Amino acid sequence: MARTAALVDNLKRELRARNITYAAVAKRLDMSEASVKRMLSQKEFSLSRLDAICELAGLEASDLARGLGAHDAVISRLTYEQEKEFVADHKLMLAALCVLNYWSFERILAEYDLDAAECTRLLARLDRLKFIELMPNNRIRLLVSRAFAWIPDGPIQRLFKEKVQGEFFDSRFDRENEVFVLANGALSKPSVSALLARLRKTATEFSQMRSDDAPLPPSERTPITLLLAARPWLPAFLQKYRRKRDPVARKGAVSV
């Protein structure tokens, strides 16, 4: 029973990390929100419902089970103020990105123009943020969960959109280890829900691969930036061609 309770607690943490509300879960399971809250608080539900919730979150049930032992890997998102601290200190952000990729203290020093004292200071700040545990001899233990993500439209994402997205997209995306896919279409609500679940699952798989590949030597790992996005949208240069509709006429329209 204790293991089941821990599994459900882990599931709730992953839902929070992905901003998936109980209302969204209720809609997916065709249940009331109150029933979902009661089901999760009592920690008793069927495997089919567990699978449905995991699919909504882009998770595998095995991901939840693997996370049971990581009781101290509880950081799935920084606070707004902590992200602002990263934006204000680019070296701190650099250190965070390095440890997210499981780099050692020695690897960071070998790759970047930091001395040992400065690197130790940056890692100590990450330790205070509970981002890592800085152990003796500058060994690093990453404490963020596999669901770790930057705050939606928070300081880090705004920095990307305002300062570096142009640099990111300045590529033909036709070289090795590059891909760019642009697709447009009209989908039903169930199809949109399924699409977003698959994108979340891809992000989770990316984090899992990063973790699985950590033991490999640096020469066998390539830095990769993954950007996933989907939203209802029509470019402004096409929006201007939309036919203006009379709201009064539309309100009184009769379907035939």
C-alpha positions in Angstrom: 0.0 0.0 0.0 2.9 2.4 0.8 4.3 1.8 -2.6 1.0 2.5 -4.3 0.6 5.7 -2.3 4.1 6.8 -3.3 3.2 6.1 -7.0 0.1 8.3 -6.8 2.1 11.1 -5.0 4.6 10.9 -7.8 1.8 11.1 -10.4 0.4 14.2 -8.7 3.8 15.8 -8.8 4.2 15.1 -12.5 0.7 16.6 -13.2 1.6 19.7 -11.3 4.9 20.0 -13.2 3.0 19.9 -16.5 0.3 22.3 -15.4 -2.3 19.6 -15.9 -5.3 20.4 -13.8 -7.8 18.0 -12.1 -10.4 19.5 -14.5 -8.3 18.3 -17.5 -8.0 14.8 -15.9 -11.7 14.7 -15.2 -12.5 15.6 -18.8 -10.1 12.9 -20.1 -11.7 10.2 -17.8 -15.3 11.4 -18.3 -15.6 12.0 -14.5 -16.5 14.9 -12.3 -13.6 17.0 -11.0 -14.7 16.1 -7.4 -14.5 12.4 -8.2 -11.0 12.8 -9.6 -9.9 14.6 -6.5 -11.4 11.9 -4.3 -9.8 9.2 -6.4 -6.4 10.7 -6.1 -6.7 11.5 -2.4 -7.8 8.0 -1.7 -5.1 6.6 -4.0 -7.3 4.0 -5.4 -8.1 3.7 -9.1 -7.9 1.2 -11.9 -4.9 0.6 -14.1 -6.9 1.7 -17.1 -7.5 5.1 -15.5 -3.8 5.3 -14.5 -2.8 4.6 -18.2 -5.3 7.3 -19.4 -3.8 9.9 -17.0 -0.3 9.0 -18.0 -1.2 9.3 -21.6 -2.6 12.8 -20.9 0.6 13.8 -19.2 2.9 12.2 -21.8 4.2 9.7 -19.3 4.6 5.9 -19.1 3.6 4.2 -15.9 7.1 2.8 -15.8 8.4 6.4 -15.5 6.4 6.8 -12.3 7.8 3.6 -10.9 11.4 4.5 -11.7 10.9 7.7 -9.8 9.8 6.1 -6.6 13.3 5.9 -5.2 14.2 9.5 -6.0 12.5 11.1 -3.0 14.9 14.0 -3.0 14.5 14.7 -6.8 11.6 17.0 -6.1 12.4 20.1 -8.1 10.3 20.1 -11.3 10.2 23.9 -11.6 12.0 26.9 -10.2 10.2 29.8 -8.7 9.8 33.0 -10.7 12.4 34.8 -8.6 14.9 31.9 -9.1 14.5 32.1 -12.8 15.1 35.8 -12.7 18.3 35.1 -10.8 19.4 32.8 -13.7 18.6 35.5 -16.3 20.6 38.1 -14.3 23.6 35.8 -14.0 24.4 34.0 -17.3 27.2 32.1 -15.7 24.8 30.6 -13.2 22.5 29.6 -16.1 25.4 28.1 -17.9 26.3 26.0 -14.8 22.6 24.9 -14.5 22.5 23.8 -18.1 25.7 21.9 -17.7 24.5 19.9 -14.7 21.2 19.3 -16.4 23.3 17.4 -18.9 25.1 15.5 -16.1 28.4 17.2 -16.7 31.1 16.7 -14.0 33.0 19.6 -12.3 36.0 18.7 -14.4 34.1 18.7 -17.7 32.7 22.2 -17.0 36.2 23.5 -16.3 37.5 21.9 -19.4 34.8 23.3 -21.7 34.4 26.8 -20.3 36.5 29.7 -19.1 35.8 29.3 -15.4 38.4 28.8 -12.7 37.8 26.2 -10.0 36.8 28.7 -7.3 34.2 30.4 -9.5 32.8 27.1 -10.7 32.5 25.9 -7.1 30.7 29.2 -6.1 28.2 28.7 -9.0 27.5 25.1 -8.0 27.1 26.1 -4.3 24.4 28.5 -5.4 22.7 25.7 -7.3 22.9 23.6 -4.2 21.2 26.3 -2.1 18.4 26.4 -4.8 18.1 22.6 -4.2 18.9 22.2 -7.9 21.8 19.9 -7.1 23.5 18.4 -4.1 27.1 19.5 -4.1 29.0 16.6 -2.5 32.7 16.3 -1.3 35.4 16.7 -4.0 32.9 18.8 -6.1 30.9 15.7 -7.1 27.4 16.8 -8.4 24.1 15.0 -7.8 21.3 16.4 -9.9 18.0 16.8 -7.8 15.6 17.9 -10.5 12.9 15.6 -11.7 12.6 14.2 -15.2 9.6 16.6 -15.6 11.7 19.7 -15.0 10.7 22.6 -17.2 11.0 26.3 -17.2 8.0 28.4 -16.2 5.6 29.0 -19.2 6.3 32.6 -20.3 8.6 33.0 -17.3 11.9 34.8 -17.3 13.8 31.9 -19.0 11.3 31.5 -21.8 11.0 35.3 -22.3 14.8 35.5 -22.6 14.7 32.8 -25.3 11.9 34.6 -27.2 13.3 38.1 -26.9 17.0 37.5 -27.2 18.0 34.1 -28.7 15.2 32.5 -30.7 16.4 34.3 -33.8 19.8 32.7 -33.3 18.2 29.3 -32.8 16.2 29.5 -36.0 19.1 30.9 -38.0 19.7 27.5 -39.7 18.5 25.5 -42.7 17.9 22.6 -40.3 19.3 20.2 -43.0 22.5 19.2 -41.3 23.1 16.1 -39.2 21.1 16.0 -36.0 18.8 18.7 -37.2 15.1 18.7 -38.1 12.5 21.3 -38.6 8.8 20.4 -39.2 6.1 22.9 -39.9 2.6 21.6 -40.2 -0.8 23.3 -40.3 -4.3 21.7 -40.2 -7.7 21.8 -38.6 -8.3 19.1 -35.9 -11.1 18.0 -33.7 -10.8 18.6 -29.9 -10.0 14.9 -29.2 -7.3 15.0 -31.9 -5.8 18.2 -30.5 -5.8 16.6 -27.0 -4.1 13.5 -28.4 -1.5 15.6 -30.2 -0.6 17.6 -27.2 -0.3 14.4 -25.1 2.1 13.0 -27.7 4.2 16.2 -27.6 4.4 16.0 -23.8 5.4 12.4 -24.1 8.2 13.4 -26.5 9.5 15.9 -24.0 9.4 13.3 -21.3 11.3 10.8 -23.5 13.9 13.5 -24.3 14.5 13.9 -20.5 14.7 10.2 -20.1 17.3 9.8 -22.9 19.3 12.6 -21.3 19.4 10.7 -18.1 20.0 7.3 -19.7 22.9 8.7 -21.8 24.6 10.4 -18.8 27.1 7.6 -18.2 28.5 7.8 -21.8 31.7 9.7 -22.4 31.3 13.3 -23.6 32.6 12.4 -27.0 29.6 10.2 -27.6 27.0 12.8 -26.6 25.8 15.8 -28.7 24.2 18.9 -27.2 20.6 19.1 -28.5 18.0 21.8 -28.0 14.4 20.5 -28.4 11.6 23.1 -29.0 8.0 21.8 -29.1 5.1 24.2 -29.7 1.5 24.0 -30.8 -1.3 26.5 -30.7 -4.4 27.7 -32.6 -2.8 30.5 -34.8 -3.0 32.3 -38.1 -0.3 34.7 -39.1 -1.3 38.4 -38.9 -0.5 38.8 -42.6 -3.2 36.2 -43.3 -5.6 37.3 -40.5 -6.2 40.6 -42.3 -8.0 38.7 -45.1 -10.7 37.2 -42.8 -14.2 38.3 -43.7 -15.7 40.7 -41.2 -18.8 39.2 -39.8 -21.8 41.0 -38.3 -22.0 39.9 -34.7 -25.8 40.6 -34.5 -26.4 38.6 -37.7 -24.3 35.8 -36.5 -26.1 35.6 -33.2 -29.5 35.3 -34.9 -28.3 32.9 -37.6 -30.2 29.7 -38.0 -28.5 26.5 -39.0 -30.0 24.6 -41.9 
